[in-house]
Amino acid sequence: MELLDTASMFQKWQQYTIAEREKERRSKKHGSQTLGLILDRLIKRRLASTLHSLRNRTQKKDFKTNYLKRMLQHCASYRARYYFNRWHH
Protein backbone atom coordinates (compact mmCIF):
# COMPACT_ATOMS: atom_id res chain seq x y z
CA MET A 1 0.00 0.00 0.00
CA GLU A 2 2.85 2.36 0.85
CA LEU A 3 4.49 1.57 -2.48
CA LEU A 4 1.27 2.45 -4.30
CA ASP A 5 1.03 5.72 -2.38
CA THR A 6 4.66 6.48 -3.20
CA ALA A 7 4.11 5.63 -6.87
CA SER A 8 0.99 7.81 -7.09
CA MET A 9 2.80 10.70 -5.36
CA PHE A 10 5.71 10.33 -7.78
CA GLN A 11 3.28 10.30 -10.71
CA LYS A 12 1.55 13.45 -9.42
CA TRP A 13 4.90 15.16 -8.94
CA GLN A 14 5.97 14.17 -12.45
CA GLN A 15 2.71 15.48 -13.96
CA TYR A 16 3.06 18.68 -11.96
CA THR A 17 6.61 19.31 -13.19
CA ILE A 18 5.62 18.56 -16.79
CA ALA A 19 2.63 20.92 -16.50
CA GLU A 20 4.82 23.67 -14.98
CA ARG A 21 7.39 23.34 -17.77
CA GLU A 22 4.64 23.48 -20.38
CA LYS A 23 3.08 26.54 -18.72
CA GLU A 24 6.45 28.30 -18.62
CA ARG A 25 7.15 27.43 -22.26
CA ARG A 26 3.74 28.75 -23.32
CA SER A 27 4.16 31.99 -21.37
CA LYS A 28 7.57 32.60 -22.98
CA LYS A 29 6.12 31.86 -26.40
CA HIS A 30 3.13 34.12 -25.76
CA GLY A 31 5.37 36.91 -24.48
CA SER A 32 7.61 36.77 -27.53
CA GLN A 33 4.57 36.68 -29.83
CA THR A 34 3.09 39.69 -28.06
CA LEU A 35 6.36 41.58 -28.36
CA GLY A 36 6.52 40.64 -32.04
CA LEU A 37 2.96 41.88 -32.60
CA ILE A 38 3.70 45.17 -30.86
CA LEU A 39 6.80 45.75 -32.98
CA ASP A 40 4.92 44.71 -36.12
CA ARG A 41 2.14 47.20 -35.36
CA LEU A 42 4.66 49.97 -34.72
CA ILE A 43 6.40 49.26 -38.01
CA LYS A 44 3.10 49.12 -39.90
CA ARG A 45 1.91 52.35 -38.29
CA ARG A 46 5.19 54.10 -39.12
CA LEU A 47 5.05 52.83 -42.70
CA ALA A 48 1.43 53.95 -43.06
CA SER A 49 2.32 57.39 -41.66
CA THR A 50 5.21 57.72 -44.09
CA LEU A 51 3.07 56.69 -47.06
CA HIS A 52 0.35 59.11 -45.96
CA SER A 53 2.79 62.03 -45.75
CA LEU A 54 4.25 61.11 -49.15
CA ARG A 55 0.75 60.99 -50.62
CA ASN A 56 -0.03 64.41 -49.15
CA ARG A 57 3.22 65.83 -50.49
CA THR A 58 2.52 64.53 -53.99
CA GLN A 59 -1.04 65.87 -53.85
CA LYS A 60 0.31 69.28 -52.83
CA LYS A 61 2.85 69.14 -55.64
CA ASP A 62 0.15 68.13 -58.14
CA PHE A 63 -2.04 70.96 -56.87
CA LYS A 64 0.82 73.43 -57.37
CA THR A 65 1.52 72.22 -60.91
CA ASN A 66 -2.19 72.27 -61.80
CA TYR A 67 -2.52 75.77 -60.32
CA LEU A 68 0.47 77.00 -62.29
CA LYS A 69 -0.88 75.38 -65.46
CA ARG A 70 -4.30 77.01 -64.99
CA MET A 71 -2.71 80.37 -64.23
CA LEU A 72 -0.52 80.14 -67.34
CA GLN A 73 -3.51 79.21 -69.52
CA HIS A 74 -5.53 82.05 -68.06
CA CYS A 75 -2.75 84.58 -68.59
CA ALA A 76 -2.13 83.31 -72.14
CA SER A 77 -5.81 83.55 -73.06
CA TYR A 78 -6.05 87.00 -71.45
CA ARG A 79 -3.00 88.30 -73.33
CA ALA A 80 -4.24 86.76 -76.59
CA ARG A 81 -7.63 88.47 -76.19
CA TYR A 82 -5.90 91.74 -75.28
CA TYR A 83 -3.60 91.51 -78.31
CA PHE A 84 -6.35 90.59 -80.77
CA ASN A 85 -8.69 93.22 -79.36
CA ARG A 86 -6.02 95.87 -79.89
CA TRP A 87 -5.34 94.50 -83.36
CA HIS A 88 -9.08 94.53 -84.10
CA HIS A 89 -9.34 98.20 -83.16
Secondary structure, 3 states (H helix, E strand, C coil): CHHHHHHHHHHHHHHHHHHHHHHHHHHHHHHHHHHHHHHHHHHHHHHHHHHHHHHHHHHHHHHHHHHHHHHHHHHHHHHHHHHHHHHHC
